[in-house]
Amino acid sequence: MATEISKKLFTVHDYCRMLDAGILREGEHVELINGEVLTMSPIGPPHGAAVDRTLRFLMDTAGHKAIVRVQGSVRLNEYNEPQPDIALLRPKDDFYYSRHPGPSDILLIVEIADSSLEYDRKIKARLYAETGIPEYWVADLKNDRLFVYSEPQGNVYSVVRKLRRGDSAAPQLLPECLIEVADLLPR
C-alpha cells in the first residue's frame, strides 16, 4: 500500500499568528514563500553595504515620488509574504500603516544577491512575475552586475537585461530615477 505524503502550506494569516505566538520572532530573517516559512541567509558586510548604497541612491532619486522600504514585508497573495531587500512603493499618506503593501502598490523590488543568486533569479523572479510585480532587479555582488527583469507574463519576465558598471538603469514606472549600476554595487 502506497503512502501519500503532502506538505502543510501556511497562509499569511498562519504566518502572522506564528509571529504573534512567538514561534517566529520579530527581526528573525524569515519569509513566507509559496506557503513555506524559509530562513534566509545571514546578511554579511558586502550585502549590507549594497543595501545601504541602493537605499541612498533610490531615496535621493525618488524623493517624494515613492516610498523606499528596506527589508520589510510585502504581501503578494495568500501564501507569499517575502521581505525583499528594497521595495519602491507608491506613495501613501499613512506609509502602509494599516496593511502591508501588495502587488498594485509595488513599483520595483530589488534583491541583493551575495549567496542567494540562484534563489533570487529563479524562485523569487518567478514569484514576482506571477504576482504581477512590474519590475524586479537583482544586484549580483559576486559577478559585479545587475539583472533587470521587466514585463511580467505568467510566471516569467519577458525582458531580462544584464547590466554592468558603466551602465545605468531607471525603474520603468519612475523613469526620472536614473541610477548608475556602479552606485548599487559595493566597492
N, C-alpha and C positions, 0 to 999 in steps of 0.2 A: 504494500500500500504506500503510495507516494504522499509525502507531507508537503504541503504548500506553505511557503514562508512569505510573509508580507511585511512591509515596513509600516510603522505608525508615523504618519506625517503630521506635523504640528501646524496649526494655523497661527496667524499673527495674534489672535486672542489668546491661544495657549501660551505663546511666547511671552506675551505681556504678563500673564498670570505667573509664569515661571520667574520673571523678574520680581513681581510683587511678593511672591512667596520666599524669595531669597535663594531659589535653586540656581538662578543666574544672578550675578552681582552687577550692579551699575559699574560701568568702567571696564568690565570684563570684555575683552575684544572678541565678541561672538556676533554672528549674523544668522538670520533665518533665510536659508536659500533652498528653494524647492521643497519646503516643508521640513527641512533638516536643520538643526542647530549646529553650526560649524564654528569651531575655534580657529581664529585667524592667527597667522604668524606674528610673533612679536615685532614691533617696529624698531628697526635699527637706526643708527645715525644717518646714513645716506637717505633712507626712506623719509625720516623726519625732516631732513633738510629740504628734500624735494617737495614735500607737502607745504612746508613753510614758504619756500620760494614761489610755488604755484599760487598759494593763498595771497601773497603780497602782490603779485602781478595781476591776478584776477580782480582783487579788490581795487587796485589802482585804475585798471582799465574799465571795469564795470561800473564803478561809482555807485550811484543810486538806481541804476537800471536793473540791478539784480541783487539778490541776497546770496552771499557766498557762505555755504555751510561746510564745516570741516568735520569729517569723521562722525557725522550724525546720521541718524536713521532716515530712510525714505521708505514709504510703504508702497510697493509696486502692485500687490494684489493680496489675496487671502493667505498665500503661502510664502511670500517673499518680503522680507524687510532687511535689506542689506544696509551697511554703513559705509558708503563709498568714502574714499579719502577726501574728495571735494565734490560738492554738488552746487551748481549755479542754478538758482531758483528764481521764479517770477516774484517780483516784489509783492509783499502782502503786509498790510498795516500792522498786524499782530505778530509778524515774523513766525508764523505757523505755531503759535502758542497752543491752539486748541486741537491740532492734529498734525501728524507727520505729513510732509509733502508727498504727493502722489505723482504718477507719470505726467499728468497735464500741467503740473507745477514746475517740472524739471526742464531747464534749458540745455544743460550739459552735465555729464558726470565725468569725473577724472579719477582714474585709479593710478596709483604709483606702484610699479612692479619692480621689486627688488628680487624677491624669491618666489613671487606668485605670477610670473609672466604667463605661463601656460593656462593657469586657472583664470586669470583676468581676460585672456584673449579667447578662451573657449567658453567656459561656464558663464562668466559674467557678461561677455559680449552677447551670447545667446539670450540670457535673461533680459538684458536691457533692450535688445532688439524686439523680442516678443512682447514686451510690455510697452513698446512704443516710445522709448526714450529717443528723442530726435538725434542726439549726438553723444558720442562716448569717446573719450581719449584715454589711452594707456601710455604712460611715460615709462619706457623700458630703460631702467637705470644701468643694467649690465651692458647693454649694447648701444647706449647713448642715442636713443631715438624716440620718436613719438608716433604712435599709431592713432590715426584719426578715423573713427567709424561714423558713417552718416547714412541717411536714407534707409531706415529700417523697413524690411519687407519680410513678414512672417517672423521666423526666428533667426534671421541673419541681417546684417547690414549690407546693402548692395554696393556701397562705396567704402573702400578701405584705402587710406593713404598712409604711406610711411615717410615721415619727415625726419630730418637730421638738423644738427646745429647749422645755422646759416639760413634755415627756412623759418617761416612764421606761420601762425595759424590764428584764426578767429572763429569763435562759435558762430554757426550759421544763423542763429537767432539773435546774435549780438555782433554783427559784423564790424562794428566800430571798435571792438575789444581785441585789437590785433596784439598778439604776444609772440615774441621770439622764442623759438623752441629751446634755445640755449638758456633762456631765463627760467625754464621749467625743470632743468636738469642740474643737480648739484655739481660743483666742480671738484 
